[in-house]
Amino acid sequence: MLYADVCVNTPLGRRVSGEMSDDAEFDPLGQAFTYAVPNQLSGRLEPGHLVWVPFRGRRLQAVILSLTDVAPAFETREIISLVWAQPLLTPAQLSLARWISGYYLAPLIEALRLMLPAGLGKRGRSVLVRTAMPASSPLTPTQVALLERVAQAEGTWAEVSEGLRGVTQRADLEPLIAQGLISWEVSFPTPPPRPKTDRQVRLLVDGPTAAKVLPTLGRSSKQADVLAWLAEQAGASPEMTKPLALSDVCASVGCTAGPVEALAKRGWIQVERPSRQEPAQVRMTLAPEAVPDALIALHGTEKHRAVLEALQRHNGPAWIGWVYAETGAPLQTLRDLEAAGLITIAEEMVWRDPLAGQTFILDRPPVLTEDQEQAWGVISGAQGPTNFLLFGVTGSGKTEIYLRAIAKALDGGQQAVVLVPEISLTPQTIRRFAARFPGKVTVWHSELSDGERFDVW
């Protein structure tokens, strides 16, 4: 059996007994609780996972701190389920959160919540929810009134008990929870953000393969069958110039003379009747290179061809909205191409980029002034972790030193975080840094939407 020590996402105003990992090592700031790992999660859980756990009659989020196969000396309850399939925190982040908690005397959950993606670590509010119909056991009038109130609308204790005279938690609520008629649940006023996904279309074949398969798609057409058969006969015997008997054509294709006559009206074949006594003869007059276009027209696959040509021009997977706008093709057309093995349609994550739609003029490092050269010489020559305070009046060229220091860090496979003192300075700062590091800059501040903050995270 596997067990997990977790940090529960709720304020702990007092010491709670019965679920603590080790009473001798009680830590009021980093208090952990031990839960059993259910079989369906065995082998999947890792430190850093966010999970749902039962906690004092409620269902709360908790962060997995560690795993062990050593059974605790007390009875444990099981973890309910995962909140997110992948671990949300790395071992380094867990270690950093512990350091923050100890150094700043902050509850561990507050430090952990800083590192969770926007919205996922919401505390939510605990509400009472009706979970079952009453059994044969009798209920008091106040319990019946409370049960009806919760059935009407979930809410906090204050909300559901408002106006109900004589109702108390001990005499009325707790017996209903014990009977499984009411339970505590965590409610979020707005759902937490999720990755934004959209369908992406990818071409699977080259041009010649697509051209070969395309004439076989679309609606059924006896005219197309006749034309394709005649083209096949001509391709098998290019030197054959004599016409074919109409009866042989119809027998081979499985059609009446109607489709043949229709092709003759289009001018694509010629039907000859030398005399009343001789059988009608069929000769294809359409040039061989024009046959694929004719078959596409008969099968109604012009949109199919437009999609394939657009994807070939795009040179890579394309969002389905772009395909719609570029070709005017409906979803069914794409489904036809997918069923034929020419394309794939798959859900992909859409990056909600805060800088999307903005263009930046590329910038090159300027020649440094004497003061900048002196400062850069000291900073660029530093070995190991070092702190610098760069002093200079506005416009003296400090930002260029920051840019060069970041470039050096990136060249060394490292990362960089630039802190701007106020949000009003963000646009001009973004322009400067994005011009120097195109495609490598993102931004994080309070005016981003929850979805943008989630994607940046």
N, C-alpha and C positions, 0 to 999 in steps of 0.2 A: 504494500500500500504506500502511496506517495502522499506527502503532506506539503502544504504551502503556507508560508508566513506571508501575510498580506497587510497592507496599510489601507484602512477603510476611509473612503471619501466622505467623512462626516466629522463635525466638531466633537471632541471628546472632553466634555467639561468636567467629568469626574472619572475616577478609576472604575472600570467595568470588570467584574470577575467572571470566571467560567470559560472564557475563550482566549485568554492570554497565552502567549507562547511559553513564557517562563516567568513565574511570579518573582523569582529571585533577581531577575534582570529587568524588572519593570522600568520602562523609560516613558515618562509622561509626555514627552514631545514626539518620540518615534514609536509609540505604542503599536505593536503588531499583534495580529490574531492568527490562530492556526486553523486551517480548514483542510478537510480531506479532499483529494483530487479524485473526481469520479472516473470510472473506467473509460468513458467516451473522450475524456480529455487527457488521459494518460499518454505520455509521449509527445504531447502537443504543447503543453504549458512550458513557459520559460520565464525567468525573472524579467520583469518589464511588461508582461501582459496585463491588460486591463480586463477585469472579470466582474461578474455579478455574484454577490454572496448574500446569504440570509443573515440579517443582523438585527437582533432585538425586535423581531416581528416585522422587520422591513426588508426590502431588497435594495442593496446599495452597491455602488461601484467600489472596487478595491484594486490596488496595484500589487502584483506579485513581487515580493522582495527576495524570496529564496525558496528553494525546494529541498526536501529531505525525505528519506525513507525511514527515519527514526520516529516511531509513534510517540505522541505526547502522552503525558500521564493523566489526561482528562479526555472526556468524550468530545468528539468533533462533529461538526456538520459539514456537508459537502458544498463545494463551489457549484453554483447554478449553471453558469455558462460563460462563454467569452463575450466581451463587448466588441472586440476587434480581433480579426483572425491573426494578425501579426503582432509581435511585441511592439509596444509604442515607445518604450524607453530602453536605452542601451545600458549595459553594465556601467559605463562611464557616467551616464546621467544619474543612475541610481546612487553611485558613489558620491557624485557632486551634490545630489539632494541631501544625502546624509550629512555631508560637510556643511552645507548651508544651514540645515536644521541645528546642528551642534554649535556652529560659530555664531549664528545670529539668534539662537534660542527661539527658533520658529518651529511650529508643528511640522512634522515631516510631510504630511499630506499637502501643506501649503507650498512647500518647496517642490514636491512632485507635480502639483497641479500647474506650476509655471511651465513645465516642460511638455505637457500633454497638448495635442493639437487643439486648436480653438473650438470650444463647444463640447468636446468629448468629455472633458473633466468637469462638466457642470455638476454642481451639487444637487440641483433639483429641489423639489419639496416633497415631503412625505404626506401622502393622502390615503384616506381610507377607501377601500374598494369592496364592493359586494362580490363574494367568491362562490357562494353556494346558496341553495334554498334551505329553509329550516326543516329539520327532520321532525320526528315525533316528540322529541323532548320539549317540554313546555317553556315558553318565554314569558317574561314579565311584560306588562304593558309598556314600560319605558324601553325595554329591549326591542319590542316590536316597533315602537316609534322610531328608535335609532336605526334599526335595520331598514325601515322604509325610507328614511331620509338618505341613507348611504346609497340605496338602490336608485334613488332619483338622480343623484349626482355625487360623484366622488369629491372629496374635499378634505381639508385638514380637520383636526378634532374641533377646533374653534368654529369652523364653518358648519360642520354637520350637527353639532350640538346646540347651535344658536337657536334660542326660542323653545327648546325642549326642556320643560321644567322637571327637575328631579333626576335628570340623567347624569351619571358620573362614570368616569373611566373604570374605576375598580368594580362597581356593581353591575355595570351594563356593557361597556366596551370590551373589557378583558374576557368575560365569559363568551361573548360572541366570537372573538378572535380564537379562543381555545377550542370552540366547536367548529372552526373553519368556515364560519359564515361571513366573516369580514377579515381582511388582511391589509397590512400596510404596503403600499407600493410607492415607488419613486416616480414622480411626474415632472416632466420638463415643459415649461411654457412654450418653447419652440424646439423642434427636433434638432439634434446636433448636426453639424455639417458633414457631408459625405463627399467623396470624390465625384466630380461631375464627369459623366461618361457620355459618349456619343458613338454612333456606329461609323466605322472606318472601312472603306472599300479598297481592296488590294487586287491588282491584276496578277493572275497566276501563270499565264501563258504568253508566248511571244506572238508577234504579228501574224506569221504564216499559219500557226495553229489556230488562232482566233478566226482568221479568214476561212479556214477549212470547216470549222464547226458552226460558224454563224449561219450559213444557209440552211442548216438542219433544224434551227430553232423556230419558235413562233407558232402561229396557228396552223392547223392542218390545211393543206391545199392540194387538190388533185391536179390543178394546173401546174403547181410546182413539182409534183411527182412526175408528171409527164415530161416537163422540161428537163428535170434532172436526169431522167432515164435516157432521153434523147441525147443529152450532152455526154452521158456516160458511154453510150454506143459510139458516138462520134470520136470520143477520146480513145476508146479501145481500138477503133479502126479509122485513123485519120484519113486514110486513102479512100475509104468507102464514100462514094458520092451518090450512089443510087438511093432513091427514097425507100422508106419502110412501109409495109402494108398497115393501114389504119387498124385493122383487126388485130394484127400482131402487137401494135403499140398498146391498144386497150387491154388486151389479154395480159400483157406483161406487167402493166401498171395496176390493173384491176379497176378500170373505170369505163364509163360510157364514152361516146364520141363527143359529149358536151364540152368537157375540159379542153379537148383538142381543138374544137371549133373556136372556143374562147381565146386560146393562144393564137390561132390564125387571125382573129380579129385584131389582136394586139400587134400583128405583123412579125411575131417572133418565130412562127413556123408557117409552112405552106402546105395546104392540103390540095392534092391534085387528083382529078378524076378523068383519066384519059377517055373513058367511054362508059356507058351504062353497064356494059357487060364486064368491064374490068374493075377490080376492087380499088377503093380510094387509097392514095399513097400520101405519106407524110414526110416532109423534108424540113429540117431545122434551118432557118435563115438567120437566126441571131448569132452574132460573132461570139466565139468561145469566151473571150475576155469579158463580155457583157453578161454572161450567164449568172455569175454570183450576185450582181446587182438586181437582176430580174428575179432571182429566187428570194432575195431579201424583201423585195417589194411584194411578192406573192404571199410570203409568210408573215408580212407585217413586222419585220424586225429592224426597221430603220432606227428606232430608239436603242435597240440592243447594240447596233453598230456604233451609234453615237457615244454610248457609254464606253465601249472598248477603245474607241479612238481617243476619247478624252483622257482615259487612264493612261494610254500610251504617251500622250503629250505631257501628262502630269509628271511622269517619271517617278512614281512612288505611290504609296497609299494616300488616299484622299478621303476627307470627311464626306459623309453621305450627303450633307446639305450642299456641299460644293458640286457634287455629281448631279443632284437635282437641278441646281441653278444653271449648270453648264450645259445640260443635255435635255432638260424637260422630261426625263424618263421617270415613270412612277416606280414605286417599290417593287411591284410585281415583275417589272423588267429586270431589276437587279436579282430578284429571286430566281428568275429563269436562268440568268447567266451563272448564278451560284450553283444551281442544280446541275448545270452542264459542266461544272468544274473549271469555268473560265475565271471566276473571281471568288473572293471570300468577303463576307460581311461580318465584322467582329466588333464587340464593344471595346472601346479604348478610353482611357482617362483623358479628359480635356483639361489642359493646363489653364487655369484662370489667372493669367499673368497680369499683375497690376500695371505693367508697362506696355501691355498690348496696344497696338495702334500708334505708338509713339515712334518717331524716327529721330535718330541722333547722327549728327555729322561727326565722322571719325576724327579723332584728335591725335596728334603726335607729340611726344615729349619735347618741350621747348629747351633751348639752351639755358642752363642755370646761371643765376647771378652769382656773384662772389660769396654772398652770405648763404645762399642755397647750397653751393658747392661745399662750403665748410660744414653745414649741418648734415648734408647727405653723406659726406665722407665718414663722419662719426657713426651715423645710423647704419649705413650699409656695411661697415666693418665690424659691427657688434657680433659677438659669438654667444650663442645660447639665449635663454630667456632674459630679456633686458627691457627696462622701462625708460622712456624718454619723454621729457616735457619740451615741446617745441614752442618757443616764444617768438611772437612777431605781431606787429600791428596789422589791422585789416588791409588786405591787398599786398602784403609783403611776400607772398608766395609759399605759404605753409602747405596749401592743398597739393601743390606739385610734389612736395616731399612725401606726403601721404600716398599719392598715386604711385610714386616710384617704390615706396616700401611695400605696397600691396602687390605691385608687379613682381617684385623679388620673391615675395611669399608664394605667389601663384606659380612662378617658375620652379620653386622648390617643392611643389606638390601640396602646399598648404592652402589655408583659406584665410579670409579677412572679414572682419565686421567693422563697419564704420558707424559710429554713433553721432547723430546730429542733435544739437541741443534743443531745437524746437521744430515742430512740424512745418512751420511756414518756410523753413529753409530747405525742405526736402526736394521740391521740384528742381531748383537750380543745382543742388548737389547731385541729383540723379543725372541731369544733363551732363555734368562734368565727368562723372565716373563712368556712365554708360558709353560716352564718346571714347573713352580710353580703353574700356573693357567690354566691347560689344558682345552681347549674348551671354555675359557672365554675371550680370548684376540683377538683383531683385531687391524689393523694398518691403519693409514691415512697419506698419504704424497703425494707430487707432482708427483711422478713417477708412481702412480697408474693410470690405465685407467679410463676414465669417467664412464664406467660401474661398475668398482670396487668401485669407490668413491660413486656412486649412491647407491650401495647395502650396503656399510658401513654406509652411511647416514641413 
